[in-house]
């Protein structure tokens, strides 16, 4: 069926990581307890970091683990613990929506597979000589961040500080 596809250790690792990310995403959408949902999104973040490692983007993988899997997941857990929510869950009704959703997702997956593999599009093949061969990708990211993208970088820091001040203000109002 797939004439140009060779089964290598890298392709097996990619499919296993992909299955892990998809399973965590499905768990995220299907779980009812918010605490378990936060753990599932942490699993998605870890899986995406593994994909970055496979793509030889070590810096992005490190940032993914540090920021998303670490900081964002912990922030979600603190937000869950600090908010008031009822522990009582409503009983779940059985409907046909999950079945139709699974059929639709499988159909979309087959359409995308057909479009990628059998549409006749000539996809570019990776060359042996990478444009970043021998370069330090962290150095290149740092140079582009502080040369070309200084203004957006500083604006993001201002937005984050404003969000922090707003969160503290809201927390103080609730306390009073």
PyMOL CGO cylinders between C-alpha atoms (Angstrom):
from pymol import cmd
from pymol.cgo import CYLINDER

trace = [
    CYLINDER, 0.00, 0.00, 0.00, 2.77, 2.46, 0.95, 0.3, 1, 1, 1, 1, 1, 1,
    CYLINDER, 2.77, 2.46, 0.95, 5.55, 1.80, -1.50, 0.3, 1, 1, 1, 1, 1, 1,
    CYLINDER, 5.55, 1.80, -1.50, 7.89, 4.58, -0.36, 0.3, 1, 1, 1, 1, 1, 1,
    CYLINDER, 7.89, 4.58, -0.36, 7.47, 3.98, 3.37, 0.3, 1, 1, 1, 1, 1, 1,
    CYLINDER, 7.47, 3.98, 3.37, 10.27, 2.18, 5.20, 0.3, 1, 1, 1, 1, 1, 1,
    CYLINDER, 10.27, 2.18, 5.20, 9.75, 0.97, 8.74, 0.3, 1, 1, 1, 1, 1, 1,
    CYLINDER, 9.75, 0.97, 8.74, 12.61, 2.35, 10.79, 0.3, 1, 1, 1, 1, 1, 1,
    CYLINDER, 12.61, 2.35, 10.79, 13.12, 2.91, 14.49, 0.3, 1, 1, 1, 1, 1, 1,
    CYLINDER, 13.12, 2.91, 14.49, 12.41, 6.60, 14.01, 0.3, 1, 1, 1, 1, 1, 1,
    CYLINDER, 12.41, 6.60, 14.01, 9.09, 5.96, 12.27, 0.3, 1, 1, 1, 1, 1, 1,
    CYLINDER, 9.09, 5.96, 12.27, 8.04, 3.48, 14.98, 0.3, 1, 1, 1, 1, 1, 1,
    CYLINDER, 8.04, 3.48, 14.98, 8.97, 5.99, 17.67, 0.3, 1, 1, 1, 1, 1, 1,
    CYLINDER, 8.97, 5.99, 17.67, 7.01, 8.70, 15.84, 0.3, 1, 1, 1, 1, 1, 1,
    CYLINDER, 7.01, 8.70, 15.84, 3.89, 6.52, 15.63, 0.3, 1, 1, 1, 1, 1, 1,
    CYLINDER, 3.89, 6.52, 15.63, 4.14, 5.54, 19.30, 0.3, 1, 1, 1, 1, 1, 1,
    CYLINDER, 4.14, 5.54, 19.30, 4.56, 9.17, 20.35, 0.3, 1, 1, 1, 1, 1, 1,
    CYLINDER, 4.56, 9.17, 20.35, 1.68, 10.15, 18.08, 0.3, 1, 1, 1, 1, 1, 1,
    CYLINDER, 1.68, 10.15, 18.08, -0.55, 7.50, 19.64, 0.3, 1, 1, 1, 1, 1, 1,
    CYLINDER, -0.55, 7.50, 19.64, 0.39, 8.79, 23.10, 0.3, 1, 1, 1, 1, 1, 1,
    CYLINDER, 0.39, 8.79, 23.10, -0.45, 12.39, 22.15, 0.3, 1, 1, 1, 1, 1, 1,
    CYLINDER, -0.45, 12.39, 22.15, -3.73, 11.36, 20.54, 0.3, 1, 1, 1, 1, 1, 1,
    CYLINDER, -3.73, 11.36, 20.54, -4.67, 9.21, 23.56, 0.3, 1, 1, 1, 1, 1, 1,
    CYLINDER, -4.67, 9.21, 23.56, -3.94, 12.08, 25.95, 0.3, 1, 1, 1, 1, 1, 1,
    CYLINDER, -3.94, 12.08, 25.95, -5.97, 14.44, 23.75, 0.3, 1, 1, 1, 1, 1, 1,
    CYLINDER, -5.97, 14.44, 23.75, -8.93, 12.04, 23.71, 0.3, 1, 1, 1, 1, 1, 1,
    CYLINDER, -8.93, 12.04, 23.71, -8.63, 11.65, 27.48, 0.3, 1, 1, 1, 1, 1, 1,
    CYLINDER, -8.63, 11.65, 27.48, -8.57, 15.42, 27.83, 0.3, 1, 1, 1, 1, 1, 1,
    CYLINDER, -8.57, 15.42, 27.83, -11.83, 15.70, 25.95, 0.3, 1, 1, 1, 1, 1, 1,
    CYLINDER, -11.83, 15.70, 25.95, -13.57, 12.73, 27.54, 0.3, 1, 1, 1, 1, 1, 1,
    CYLINDER, -13.57, 12.73, 27.54, -12.65, 13.05, 31.21, 0.3, 1, 1, 1, 1, 1, 1,
    CYLINDER, -12.65, 13.05, 31.21, -15.06, 14.80, 33.56, 0.3, 1, 1, 1, 1, 1, 1,
    CYLINDER, -15.06, 14.80, 33.56, -12.81, 15.73, 36.48, 0.3, 1, 1, 1, 1, 1, 1,
    CYLINDER, -12.81, 15.73, 36.48, -10.82, 18.87, 35.81, 0.3, 1, 1, 1, 1, 1, 1,
    CYLINDER, -10.82, 18.87, 35.81, -7.79, 17.64, 37.74, 0.3, 1, 1, 1, 1, 1, 1,
    CYLINDER, -7.79, 17.64, 37.74, -7.46, 14.61, 35.45, 0.3, 1, 1, 1, 1, 1, 1,
    CYLINDER, -7.46, 14.61, 35.45, -7.96, 16.85, 32.42, 0.3, 1, 1, 1, 1, 1, 1,
    CYLINDER, -7.96, 16.85, 32.42, -5.01, 18.99, 33.52, 0.3, 1, 1, 1, 1, 1, 1,
    CYLINDER, -5.01, 18.99, 33.52, -2.86, 15.87, 33.79, 0.3, 1, 1, 1, 1, 1, 1,
    CYLINDER, -2.86, 15.87, 33.79, -3.96, 14.75, 30.31, 0.3, 1, 1, 1, 1, 1, 1,
    CYLINDER, -3.96, 14.75, 30.31, -3.00, 18.11, 28.79, 0.3, 1, 1, 1, 1, 1, 1,
    CYLINDER, -3.00, 18.11, 28.79, 0.38, 17.73, 30.52, 0.3, 1, 1, 1, 1, 1, 1,
    CYLINDER, 0.38, 17.73, 30.52, 0.77, 14.42, 28.69, 0.3, 1, 1, 1, 1, 1, 1,
    CYLINDER, 0.77, 14.42, 28.69, -0.03, 16.14, 25.39, 0.3, 1, 1, 1, 1, 1, 1,
    CYLINDER, -0.03, 16.14, 25.39, 2.65, 18.75, 26.09, 0.3, 1, 1, 1, 1, 1, 1,
    CYLINDER, 2.65, 18.75, 26.09, 5.25, 16.06, 26.91, 0.3, 1, 1, 1, 1, 1, 1,
    CYLINDER, 5.25, 16.06, 26.91, 4.40, 14.16, 23.72, 0.3, 1, 1, 1, 1, 1, 1,
    CYLINDER, 4.40, 14.16, 23.72, 4.76, 17.28, 21.60, 0.3, 1, 1, 1, 1, 1, 1,
    CYLINDER, 4.76, 17.28, 21.60, 8.15, 17.89, 23.20, 0.3, 1, 1, 1, 1, 1, 1,
    CYLINDER, 8.15, 17.89, 23.20, 9.16, 14.36, 22.16, 0.3, 1, 1, 1, 1, 1, 1,
    CYLINDER, 9.16, 14.36, 22.16, 8.14, 15.15, 18.58, 0.3, 1, 1, 1, 1, 1, 1,
    CYLINDER, 8.14, 15.15, 18.58, 10.31, 18.28, 18.72, 0.3, 1, 1, 1, 1, 1, 1,
    CYLINDER, 10.31, 18.28, 18.72, 13.22, 16.12, 19.86, 0.3, 1, 1, 1, 1, 1, 1,
    CYLINDER, 13.22, 16.12, 19.86, 12.69, 13.81, 16.91, 0.3, 1, 1, 1, 1, 1, 1,
    CYLINDER, 12.69, 13.81, 16.91, 12.79, 16.84, 14.60, 0.3, 1, 1, 1, 1, 1, 1,
    CYLINDER, 12.79, 16.84, 14.60, 16.14, 17.82, 16.14, 0.3, 1, 1, 1, 1, 1, 1,
    CYLINDER, 16.14, 17.82, 16.14, 14.68, 21.00, 17.64, 0.3, 1, 1, 1, 1, 1, 1,
    CYLINDER, 14.68, 21.00, 17.64, 16.15, 20.51, 21.10, 0.3, 1, 1, 1, 1, 1, 1,
    CYLINDER, 16.15, 20.51, 21.10, 15.56, 24.10, 22.17, 0.3, 1, 1, 1, 1, 1, 1,
    CYLINDER, 15.56, 24.10, 22.17, 11.86, 23.93, 21.33, 0.3, 1, 1, 1, 1, 1, 1,
    CYLINDER, 11.86, 23.93, 21.33, 11.55, 20.60, 23.14, 0.3, 1, 1, 1, 1, 1, 1,
    CYLINDER, 11.55, 20.60, 23.14, 13.20, 22.07, 26.23, 0.3, 1, 1, 1, 1, 1, 1,
    CYLINDER, 13.20, 22.07, 26.23, 10.96, 25.15, 26.15, 0.3, 1, 1, 1, 1, 1, 1,
    CYLINDER, 10.96, 25.15, 26.15, 7.91, 22.93, 25.59, 0.3, 1, 1, 1, 1, 1, 1,
    CYLINDER, 7.91, 22.93, 25.59, 8.69, 20.91, 28.71, 0.3, 1, 1, 1, 1, 1, 1,
    CYLINDER, 8.69, 20.91, 28.71, 9.73, 23.92, 30.77, 0.3, 1, 1, 1, 1, 1, 1,
    CYLINDER, 9.73, 23.92, 30.77, 6.89, 26.27, 29.87, 0.3, 1, 1, 1, 1, 1, 1,
    CYLINDER, 6.89, 26.27, 29.87, 3.95, 24.14, 28.87, 0.3, 1, 1, 1, 1, 1, 1,
    CYLINDER, 3.95, 24.14, 28.87, 4.36, 20.83, 30.65, 0.3, 1, 1, 1, 1, 1, 1,
    CYLINDER, 4.36, 20.83, 30.65, 5.79, 22.51, 33.72, 0.3, 1, 1, 1, 1, 1, 1,
    CYLINDER, 5.79, 22.51, 33.72, 4.49, 26.01, 34.20, 0.3, 1, 1, 1, 1, 1, 1,
    CYLINDER, 4.49, 26.01, 34.20, 1.16, 25.95, 32.36, 0.3, 1, 1, 1, 1, 1, 1,
    CYLINDER, 1.16, 25.95, 32.36, 0.06, 22.60, 33.79, 0.3, 1, 1, 1, 1, 1, 1,
    CYLINDER, 0.06, 22.60, 33.79, 1.01, 23.68, 37.32, 0.3, 1, 1, 1, 1, 1, 1,
    CYLINDER, 1.01, 23.68, 37.32, -0.80, 26.98, 36.79, 0.3, 1, 1, 1, 1, 1, 1,
    CYLINDER, -0.80, 26.98, 36.79, -3.90, 25.09, 35.68, 0.3, 1, 1, 1, 1, 1, 1,
    CYLINDER, -3.90, 25.09, 35.68, -3.72, 22.87, 38.76, 0.3, 1, 1, 1, 1, 1, 1,
    CYLINDER, -3.72, 22.87, 38.76, -3.39, 25.91, 41.06, 0.3, 1, 1, 1, 1, 1, 1,
    CYLINDER, -3.39, 25.91, 41.06, -6.32, 27.61, 39.31, 0.3, 1, 1, 1, 1, 1, 1,
    CYLINDER, -6.32, 27.61, 39.31, -8.41, 24.48, 39.79, 0.3, 1, 1, 1, 1, 1, 1,
    CYLINDER, -8.41, 24.48, 39.79, -7.51, 24.23, 43.45, 0.3, 1, 1, 1, 1, 1, 1,
    CYLINDER, -7.51, 24.23, 43.45, -8.15, 27.92, 44.14, 0.3, 1, 1, 1, 1, 1, 1,
    CYLINDER, -8.15, 27.92, 44.14, -11.56, 28.12, 42.48, 0.3, 1, 1, 1, 1, 1, 1,
    CYLINDER, -11.56, 28.12, 42.48, -14.78, 26.93, 43.98, 0.3, 1, 1, 1, 1, 1, 1,
    CYLINDER, -14.78, 26.93, 43.98, -16.42, 24.14, 42.07, 0.3, 1, 1, 1, 1, 1, 1,
    CYLINDER, -16.42, 24.14, 42.07, -18.96, 21.51, 43.01, 0.3, 1, 1, 1, 1, 1, 1,
    CYLINDER, -18.96, 21.51, 43.01, -17.74, 18.00, 43.58, 0.3, 1, 1, 1, 1, 1, 1,
    CYLINDER, -17.74, 18.00, 43.58, -21.12, 16.58, 42.58, 0.3, 1, 1, 1, 1, 1, 1,
    CYLINDER, -21.12, 16.58, 42.58, -21.35, 15.50, 38.97, 0.3, 1, 1, 1, 1, 1, 1,
    CYLINDER, -21.35, 15.50, 38.97, -24.55, 15.16, 37.03, 0.3, 1, 1, 1, 1, 1, 1,
    CYLINDER, -24.55, 15.16, 37.03, -25.29, 11.66, 35.71, 0.3, 1, 1, 1, 1, 1, 1,
    CYLINDER, -25.29, 11.66, 35.71, -24.26, 11.23, 32.12, 0.3, 1, 1, 1, 1, 1, 1,
    CYLINDER, -24.26, 11.23, 32.12, -26.82, 10.51, 29.42, 0.3, 1, 1, 1, 1, 1, 1,
    CYLINDER, -26.82, 10.51, 29.42, -25.91, 7.95, 26.77, 0.3, 1, 1, 1, 1, 1, 1,
    CYLINDER, -25.91, 7.95, 26.77, -26.28, 9.42, 23.30, 0.3, 1, 1, 1, 1, 1, 1,
    CYLINDER, -26.28, 9.42, 23.30, -25.15, 8.54, 19.80, 0.3, 1, 1, 1, 1, 1, 1,
    CYLINDER, -25.15, 8.54, 19.80, -22.93, 11.64, 19.52, 0.3, 1, 1, 1, 1, 1, 1,
    CYLINDER, -22.93, 11.64, 19.52, -19.66, 9.87, 20.44, 0.3, 1, 1, 1, 1, 1, 1,
    CYLINDER, -19.66, 9.87, 20.44, -20.30, 7.19, 17.81, 0.3, 1, 1, 1, 1, 1, 1,
    CYLINDER, -20.30, 7.19, 17.81, -20.99, 9.76, 15.10, 0.3, 1, 1, 1, 1, 1, 1,
    CYLINDER, -20.99, 9.76, 15.10, -17.95, 11.78, 16.20, 0.3, 1, 1, 1, 1, 1, 1,
    CYLINDER, -17.95, 11.78, 16.20, -15.72, 8.69, 15.94, 0.3, 1, 1, 1, 1, 1, 1,
    CYLINDER, -15.72, 8.69, 15.94, -17.09, 7.85, 12.49, 0.3, 1, 1, 1, 1, 1, 1,
    CYLINDER, -17.09, 7.85, 12.49, -16.56, 11.45, 11.34, 0.3, 1, 1, 1, 1, 1, 1,
    CYLINDER, -16.56, 11.45, 11.34, -13.01, 11.57, 12.74, 0.3, 1, 1, 1, 1, 1, 1,
    CYLINDER, -13.01, 11.57, 12.74, -12.11, 8.26, 11.06, 0.3, 1, 1, 1, 1, 1, 1,
    CYLINDER, -12.11, 8.26, 11.06, -13.59, 9.49, 7.77, 0.3, 1, 1, 1, 1, 1, 1,
    CYLINDER, -13.59, 9.49, 7.77, -11.63, 12.73, 7.99, 0.3, 1, 1, 1, 1, 1, 1,
    CYLINDER, -11.63, 12.73, 7.99, -8.47, 10.77, 8.75, 0.3, 1, 1, 1, 1, 1, 1,
    CYLINDER, -8.47, 10.77, 8.75, -8.95, 8.59, 5.67, 0.3, 1, 1, 1, 1, 1, 1,
    CYLINDER, -8.95, 8.59, 5.67, -9.61, 11.67, 3.50, 0.3, 1, 1, 1, 1, 1, 1,
    CYLINDER, -9.61, 11.67, 3.50, -6.42, 13.33, 4.74, 0.3, 1, 1, 1, 1, 1, 1,
    CYLINDER, -6.42, 13.33, 4.74, -4.47, 10.09, 4.22, 0.3, 1, 1, 1, 1, 1, 1,
    CYLINDER, -4.47, 10.09, 4.22, -5.78, 9.82, 0.67, 0.3, 1, 1, 1, 1, 1, 1,
    CYLINDER, -5.78, 9.82, 0.67, -5.00, 13.49, -0.03, 0.3, 1, 1, 1, 1, 1, 1,
    CYLINDER, -5.00, 13.49, -0.03, -1.44, 13.15, 1.22, 0.3, 1, 1, 1, 1, 1, 1,
    CYLINDER, -1.44, 13.15, 1.22, -0.57, 9.78, -0.27, 0.3, 1, 1, 1, 1, 1, 1,
    CYLINDER, -0.57, 9.78, -0.27, -2.64, 9.26, -3.39, 0.3, 1, 1, 1, 1, 1, 1,
    CYLINDER, -2.64, 9.26, -3.39, -3.41, 12.71, -4.75, 0.3, 1, 1, 1, 1, 1, 1,
    CYLINDER, -3.41, 12.71, -4.75, -0.37, 12.80, -7.02, 0.3, 1, 1, 1, 1, 1, 1,
    CYLINDER, -0.37, 12.80, -7.02, 1.23, 15.80, -5.33, 0.3, 1, 1, 1, 1, 1, 1,
    CYLINDER, 1.23, 15.80, -5.33, 5.01, 15.69, -5.47, 0.3, 1, 1, 1, 1, 1, 1,
    CYLINDER, 5.01, 15.69, -5.47, 6.09, 16.36, -1.90, 0.3, 1, 1, 1, 1, 1, 1,
    CYLINDER, 6.09, 16.36, -1.90, 9.59, 17.77, -1.43, 0.3, 1, 1, 1, 1, 1, 1,
    CYLINDER, 9.59, 17.77, -1.43, 12.13, 15.29, -0.16, 0.3, 1, 1, 1, 1, 1, 1,
    CYLINDER, 12.13, 15.29, -0.16, 14.54, 16.31, 2.59, 0.3, 1, 1, 1, 1, 1, 1,
    CYLINDER, 14.54, 16.31, 2.59, 18.00, 17.08, 1.34, 0.3, 1, 1, 1, 1, 1, 1,
    CYLINDER, 18.00, 17.08, 1.34, 21.09, 15.67, 2.95, 0.3, 1, 1, 1, 1, 1, 1,
    CYLINDER, 21.09, 15.67, 2.95, 22.48, 19.15, 3.47, 0.3, 1, 1, 1, 1, 1, 1,
    CYLINDER, 22.48, 19.15, 3.47, 20.35, 21.08, 5.96, 0.3, 1, 1, 1, 1, 1, 1,
    CYLINDER, 20.35, 21.08, 5.96, 20.51, 24.90, 5.87, 0.3, 1, 1, 1, 1, 1, 1,
    CYLINDER, 20.51, 24.90, 5.87, 21.30, 24.82, 9.60, 0.3, 1, 1, 1, 1, 1, 1,
    CYLINDER, 21.30, 24.82, 9.60, 23.93, 22.09, 9.35, 0.3, 1, 1, 1, 1, 1, 1,
    CYLINDER, 23.93, 22.09, 9.35, 26.64, 22.72, 11.90, 0.3, 1, 1, 1, 1, 1, 1,
    CYLINDER, 26.64, 22.72, 11.90, 24.87, 25.78, 13.32, 0.3, 1, 1, 1, 1, 1, 1,
    CYLINDER, 24.87, 25.78, 13.32, 23.78, 26.12, 16.90, 0.3, 1, 1, 1, 1, 1, 1,
    CYLINDER, 23.78, 26.12, 16.90, 19.98, 26.44, 16.70, 0.3, 1, 1, 1, 1, 1, 1,
    CYLINDER, 19.98, 26.44, 16.70, 19.77, 28.07, 20.15, 0.3, 1, 1, 1, 1, 1, 1,
    CYLINDER, 19.77, 28.07, 20.15, 22.18, 30.78, 18.97, 0.3, 1, 1, 1, 1, 1, 1,
    CYLINDER, 22.18, 30.78, 18.97, 20.14, 31.33, 15.79, 0.3, 1, 1, 1, 1, 1, 1,
    CYLINDER, 20.14, 31.33, 15.79, 16.89, 31.56, 17.76, 0.3, 1, 1, 1, 1, 1, 1,
    CYLINDER, 16.89, 31.56, 17.76, 18.43, 34.02, 20.21, 0.3, 1, 1, 1, 1, 1, 1,
    CYLINDER, 18.43, 34.02, 20.21, 19.83, 36.20, 17.46, 0.3, 1, 1, 1, 1, 1, 1,
    CYLINDER, 19.83, 36.20, 17.46, 16.54, 36.33, 15.57, 0.3, 1, 1, 1, 1, 1, 1,
    CYLINDER, 16.54, 36.33, 15.57, 14.60, 36.92, 18.79, 0.3, 1, 1, 1, 1, 1, 1,
    CYLINDER, 14.60, 36.92, 18.79, 16.71, 39.86, 19.88, 0.3, 1, 1, 1, 1, 1, 1,
    CYLINDER, 16.71, 39.86, 19.88, 17.42, 41.32, 16.42, 0.3, 1, 1, 1, 1, 1, 1,
    CYLINDER, 17.42, 41.32, 16.42, 14.27, 40.89, 14.33, 0.3, 1, 1, 1, 1, 1, 1,
    CYLINDER, 14.27, 40.89, 14.33, 11.59, 40.28, 16.96, 0.3, 1, 1, 1, 1, 1, 1,
    CYLINDER, 11.59, 40.28, 16.96, 12.56, 42.63, 19.81, 0.3, 1, 1, 1, 1, 1, 1,
    CYLINDER, 12.56, 42.63, 19.81, 9.30, 44.61, 19.76, 0.3, 1, 1, 1, 1, 1, 1,
    CYLINDER, 9.30, 44.61, 19.76, 6.95, 41.56, 19.82, 0.3, 1, 1, 1, 1, 1, 1,
    CYLINDER, 6.95, 41.56, 19.82, 9.14, 39.96, 22.52, 0.3, 1, 1, 1, 1, 1, 1,
    CYLINDER, 9.14, 39.96, 22.52, 8.83, 43.04, 24.73, 0.3, 1, 1, 1, 1, 1, 1,
    CYLINDER, 8.83, 43.04, 24.73, 5.09, 43.37, 24.03, 0.3, 1, 1, 1, 1, 1, 1,
    CYLINDER, 5.09, 43.37, 24.03, 4.54, 39.78, 25.14, 0.3, 1, 1, 1, 1, 1, 1,
    CYLINDER, 4.54, 39.78, 25.14, 6.37, 40.51, 28.39, 0.3, 1, 1, 1, 1, 1, 1,
    CYLINDER, 6.37, 40.51, 28.39, 4.16, 43.58, 28.98, 0.3, 1, 1, 1, 1, 1, 1,
    CYLINDER, 4.16, 43.58, 28.98, 1.01, 41.53, 28.29, 0.3, 1, 1, 1, 1, 1, 1,
    CYLINDER, 1.01, 41.53, 28.29, 2.16, 38.87, 30.76, 0.3, 1, 1, 1, 1, 1, 1,
    CYLINDER, 2.16, 38.87, 30.76, 2.83, 41.49, 33.45, 0.3, 1, 1, 1, 1, 1, 1,
    CYLINDER, 2.83, 41.49, 33.45, -0.60, 43.05, 32.87, 0.3, 1, 1, 1, 1, 1, 1,
    CYLINDER, -0.60, 43.05, 32.87, -2.21, 39.59, 33.17, 0.3, 1, 1, 1, 1, 1, 1,
    CYLINDER, -2.21, 39.59, 33.17, -0.33, 38.97, 36.43, 0.3, 1, 1, 1, 1, 1, 1,
    CYLINDER, -0.33, 38.97, 36.43, -1.43, 42.32, 37.89, 0.3, 1, 1, 1, 1, 1, 1,
    CYLINDER, -1.43, 42.32, 37.89, -5.02, 41.62, 36.78, 0.3, 1, 1, 1, 1, 1, 1,
    CYLINDER, -5.02, 41.62, 36.78, -4.99, 38.19, 38.41, 0.3, 1, 1, 1, 1, 1, 1,
    CYLINDER, -4.99, 38.19, 38.41, -3.69, 39.66, 41.67, 0.3, 1, 1, 1, 1, 1, 1,
    CYLINDER, -3.69, 39.66, 41.67, -6.35, 42.39, 41.55, 0.3, 1, 1, 1, 1, 1, 1,
    CYLINDER, -6.35, 42.39, 41.55, -9.12, 39.85, 40.98, 0.3, 1, 1, 1, 1, 1, 1,
    CYLINDER, -9.12, 39.85, 40.98, -7.81, 37.65, 43.78, 0.3, 1, 1, 1, 1, 1, 1,
    CYLINDER, -7.81, 37.65, 43.78, -7.75, 40.62, 46.19, 0.3, 1, 1, 1, 1, 1, 1,
    CYLINDER, -7.75, 40.62, 46.19, -11.34, 41.59, 45.31, 0.3, 1, 1, 1, 1, 1, 1,
    CYLINDER, -11.34, 41.59, 45.31, -12.57, 38.03, 46.01, 0.3, 1, 1, 1, 1, 1, 1,
    CYLINDER, -12.57, 38.03, 46.01, -10.73, 37.99, 49.33, 0.3, 1, 1, 1, 1, 1, 1,
    CYLINDER, -10.73, 37.99, 49.33, -12.44, 41.17, 50.54, 0.3, 1, 1, 1, 1, 1, 1,
]
cmd.load_cgo(trace, "trace")
